[in-house]
Amino acid sequence: TDVATSVALLPMIPAGCVAVSESGIFTREDVERVVTAGAHAVLVGEALVRAGDVAAKVRELTLRDA
C-alpha cells in the first residue's frame, strides 16, 4: 500500500516487460513518481471508490489536465 515499494522494485524489472504499480496510488504525484521509476501502468482501486468526483479523479490519475 506504499508507492515506495514500487519505486524500489521497478528498476529491477527487465526491459521488454510491462511494469505495473499495483498499490498505494491516490494522487497525480503518486502516478508521476511510479512512472518516473519505470511503471507502464497503474492499478487504482481505493482512490476511485473514495473520490467524490470519479471522472475528475480519473483525469487526475491519467495525468490529463482537462
Steps between C-alpha positions, in 0.01 A plus 500: 500500500801725461630629167852486645491123448430547129765768473755262653403198286424654160864551400555124544244402237665388175457701183216374283274421797194706580546646847184570703494684830214337689456669833489832679403716204288791623631816332647637180832522683484127581449419131781733394732344757448141385506593131834674556621180669399293196132405530306461178164473676340540840222312677267732690222394730441679828572846360212460255264350756559794734492771233210743514543566129619180334539658155725773641707241691544293183618809311743577781641149515536472122709817514246699299450864584151546358 
